[in-house]
Structure formats: structure tokens, C-alpha cells
């Protein structure tokens, strides 16, 4: 798989990164696949690693609806729930953008990603240089901010109270982007923050 690089100065560079991240926007993006996907109205998906069982079931049902609707999505697809949703979304026809907390050079692309990449319905994105060969926890927050900046709207399936994802939600509330969550007693902390209830 060919790894491409876009400096911030080039017109192909997503201007949303400069708009939302300002001086913290990466100097360049590395990607594999169809970079045009980043121009679509992407739904950003997030979930904490630990997620209640009832929300996992709701996330599965939701991912089936998104797949059937062909909704373009973006996520790190790193937590177990996000990975489960990706496996369902791959069965649909919508575009998928995956942001990684590692460099792309030398990465083994999973076999299930080959066809969607060849079909032009997937792009793998990284803001990290090629030196970083393995996902690192310290880069996951910046990866998540990249996802949020590229997304038109955001759906947080679950954020543990006091966790890093909840902190990110607090930051994103200040951005003014629409942020949603699934109505559930386990998500009362997000509702209290002012996160909207997902209706679709």
C-alpha cells in the first residue's frame, strides 16, 4: 500500500484541521486510500474502552443502521466497541475514515481493509511521522482530536466518568460542533454536560 503525504500548504490538506485545531493542526497528514473521503460529511464515532453491555448491543444495532444508510464515518476504531462497529460498517457501502495513533509506513494493512481501499471507500489517516511504528497511548488523545476536527458531527457511544474521552467531550463542547450520545443511564454524565440525545 502506498503512503502519501500532504503538507498543510497544499490545497488537498483538509482545511477543517486548521479551522478547529488552529496552531495545533499537524504540519502534514499521511494517508493510504481515498483522501477525498475527508471532504464528506463524516460522523465521528467514539467510545471508551470499557463500555456497559447494554450499550454494546445498542452500538451494534446503530452500526447496522449506519451501514444500511451508507453514512460516511470517521473514528480511531481502537476501543472494542469501535472495532465491533467497524466490522459491521465494512459490510455496508458507506465511506470509512480510520485515524491511527501511529505512523503508516511499514504498517500491515488488515486483509479486510484491502477491498474497501481498492474500491475507494476507505482512507487510513495519521498525523504522526513514520518513526512511530506502533500505536501509543500518549498519541491517542491527539488522534481523537483529529477525528473530531474532521467530523461534521460527533457521536459518543460511552465516555467513562472522569476519563480522557469525557475530557475530550468537554473540549469539543467549546467548539460548537453537534455532539450526541445514546440515551442511557450509563451516559448520564454526558447528558449532564449538555451532549445531545441521538435520535436517528
C-alpha positions as CSV (number, residue, x, y, z in Angstrom):
1,X,0.0,0.0,0.0
2,X,1.3,3.4,-1.0
3,X,1.7,6.0,1.8
4,X,1.0,9.6,0.6
5,X,1.8,12.8,2.5
6,X,0.0,16.2,2.2
7,X,1.7,19.3,3.7
8,X,-0.5,21.9,5.2
9,X,0.3,24.3,2.4
10,X,-1.2,22.1,-0.3
11,X,-4.9,22.6,-1.3
12,X,-5.7,18.9,-0.7
13,X,-5.0,19.4,3.0
14,X,-8.3,19.4,4.9
15,X,-8.9,23.0,5.9
16,X,-11.1,21.8,8.8
17,X,-7.9,20.9,10.7
18,X,-6.7,24.5,10.6
19,X,-10.2,25.7,11.4
20,X,-10.6,23.6,14.5
21,X,-7.1,22.9,15.7
22,X,-5.5,26.2,14.8
23,X,-1.8,26.3,15.6
24,X,-2.0,22.7,16.7
25,X,-3.0,21.5,13.3
26,X,-0.5,18.9,12.0
27,X,2.1,20.2,9.5
28,X,1.2,17.4,7.3
29,X,-1.0,14.3,7.0
30,X,0.0,10.8,5.9
31,X,-2.7,8.7,4.3
32,X,-3.4,5.5,2.4
33,X,-6.5,5.3,0.2
34,X,-9.0,7.8,-1.0
35,X,-8.3,11.2,0.7
36,X,-11.4,12.7,-0.9
37,X,-13.4,10.9,1.8
38,X,-12.3,13.6,4.2
39,X,-14.4,16.1,2.3
40,X,-17.6,14.1,3.0
41,X,-20.0,15.0,6.0
42,X,-18.4,12.5,8.3
43,X,-19.9,11.2,11.5
44,X,-17.2,10.8,14.2
45,X,-17.6,7.8,16.4
46,X,-16.1,7.5,19.9
47,X,-16.3,5.1,22.8
48,X,-14.3,4.4,26.0
49,X,-12.5,1.1,26.2
50,X,-14.9,0.0,29.0
51,X,-18.5,0.1,27.8
52,X,-21.6,-1.4,29.5
53,X,-23.1,-4.5,27.8
54,X,-26.4,-2.9,27.0
55,X,-24.7,0.0,25.2
56,X,-22.6,-2.5,23.2
57,X,-25.8,-4.1,21.9
58,X,-27.2,-0.6,21.1
59,X,-23.9,0.3,19.3
60,X,-24.2,-2.9,17.2
61,X,-27.8,-2.0,16.2
62,X,-26.7,1.5,15.4
63,X,-23.8,0.4,13.2
64,X,-26.2,-1.8,11.2
65,X,-28.4,1.3,10.6
66,X,-25.4,3.4,9.6
67,X,-24.2,0.7,7.2
68,X,-27.6,0.4,5.6
69,X,-27.9,4.2,5.2
70,X,-24.3,4.4,3.8
71,X,-23.4,7.1,6.4
72,X,-19.8,8.1,6.0
73,X,-18.0,7.7,9.3
74,X,-14.6,8.5,10.9
75,X,-13.0,7.1,14.0
76,X,-9.9,5.7,15.5
77,X,-11.7,2.3,15.7
78,X,-9.5,1.4,18.6
79,X,-11.7,0.5,21.5
80,X,-13.5,-2.9,21.5
81,X,-16.9,-1.2,20.7
82,X,-15.4,0.9,17.9
83,X,-13.8,-2.2,16.4
84,X,-17.1,-4.1,16.6
85,X,-18.9,-1.2,14.8
86,X,-16.2,-1.2,12.1
87,X,-16.7,-4.9,11.4
88,X,-20.4,-4.1,10.7
89,X,-19.7,-0.9,8.7
90,X,-17.4,-2.8,6.4
91,X,-20.4,-4.8,5.3
92,X,-22.1,-1.6,4.1
93,X,-21.3,0.7,1.2
94,X,-20.6,3.9,3.1
95,X,-17.2,5.6,3.3
96,X,-14.9,4.9,6.2
97,X,-12.0,7.0,7.5
98,X,-9.7,5.5,10.1
99,X,-7.4,7.7,12.1
100,X,-4.4,5.9,13.6
101,X,-2.2,6.7,16.6
102,X,0.9,5.5,14.8
103,X,2.7,6.2,11.5
104,X,1.6,4.4,8.4
105,X,4.9,3.4,6.9
106,X,5.6,-0.3,7.2
107,X,2.1,-0.9,8.7
108,X,0.5,-4.3,7.9
109,X,-2.9,-3.3,6.5
110,X,-5.6,-5.8,7.7
111,X,-6.8,-8.0,4.8
112,X,-10.4,-7.0,5.4
113,X,-9.4,-3.4,4.5
114,X,-7.9,-4.3,1.2
115,X,-11.1,-4.3,-0.9
116,X,-12.7,-1.1,0.6
117,X,-9.3,0.6,0.0
118,X,-9.3,-0.6,-3.6
119,X,-12.9,0.4,-4.1
120,X,-12.1,3.9,-2.9
121,X,-14.4,3.8,0.1
122,X,-11.7,3.8,2.8
123,X,-8.9,6.0,3.9
124,X,-6.3,5.5,6.6
125,X,-5.0,8.7,8.1
126,X,-2.2,9.6,10.5
127,X,-0.7,12.9,11.8
128,X,2.4,11.1,13.0
129,X,5.7,10.6,11.3
130,X,6.9,7.3,10.0
131,X,9.2,6.8,13.0
132,X,6.2,5.8,15.2
133,X,5.5,2.2,14.2
134,X,3.2,1.1,17.0
135,X,0.1,2.7,18.4
136,X,1.0,4.7,21.6
137,X,-1.4,5.7,24.3
138,X,0.1,9.2,24.6
139,X,-0.9,9.9,21.0
140,X,-4.5,8.6,21.3
141,X,-5.8,12.0,22.6
142,X,-4.3,13.9,19.6
143,X,-5.7,11.2,17.3
144,X,-9.1,11.7,18.8
145,X,-8.9,15.5,18.3
146,X,-8.0,14.8,14.7
147,X,-11.1,12.6,14.3
148,X,-13.3,15.3,15.9
149,X,-11.9,18.1,13.7
150,X,-12.5,16.1,10.5
151,X,-16.1,15.1,11.6
152,X,-19.1,17.2,10.8
153,X,-21.0,15.8,13.8
154,X,-19.9,13.5,16.7
155,X,-21.5,10.5,18.4
156,X,-20.0,9.4,21.7
157,X,-21.3,6.0,22.5
158,X,-20.0,6.0,26.0
159,X,-17.4,8.0,28.0
160,X,-16.3,6.8,31.4
161,X,-16.9,9.5,34.1
162,X,-13.7,11.3,34.7
163,X,-11.9,9.6,31.8
164,X,-10.0,11.1,28.9
165,X,-12.9,10.8,26.5
166,X,-15.1,12.8,28.9
167,X,-12.4,15.4,29.0
168,X,-12.3,15.5,25.2
169,X,-16.1,16.0,25.2
170,X,-15.7,19.0,27.5
171,X,-13.2,20.5,25.0
172,X,-15.5,19.7,22.0
173,X,-18.5,21.4,23.6
174,X,-16.5,24.6,23.3
175,X,-16.0,24.0,19.6
176,X,-19.7,24.3,18.9
177,X,-20.0,21.1,16.9
178,X,-23.1,19.0,17.4
179,X,-22.2,16.1,19.8
180,X,-24.6,13.3,20.5
181,X,-24.8,10.2,22.7
182,X,-27.2,7.3,23.2
183,X,-29.8,7.9,25.9
184,X,-29.0,5.5,28.7
185,X,-28.4,5.7,32.4
186,X,-24.7,4.9,31.8
187,X,-24.4,8.1,29.8
188,X,-26.0,10.5,32.3
189,X,-22.6,12.1,32.8
190,X,-22.6,13.1,29.1
191,X,-26.2,14.3,29.2
192,X,-25.3,16.4,32.2
193,X,-22.5,18.1,30.2
194,X,-25.0,19.1,27.6
195,X,-24.4,16.4,25.0
196,X,-27.5,15.9,22.8
197,X,-29.5,12.7,22.6
198,X,-29.0,10.7,19.4
199,X,-32.4,10.4,17.6
200,X,-31.5,8.8,14.2
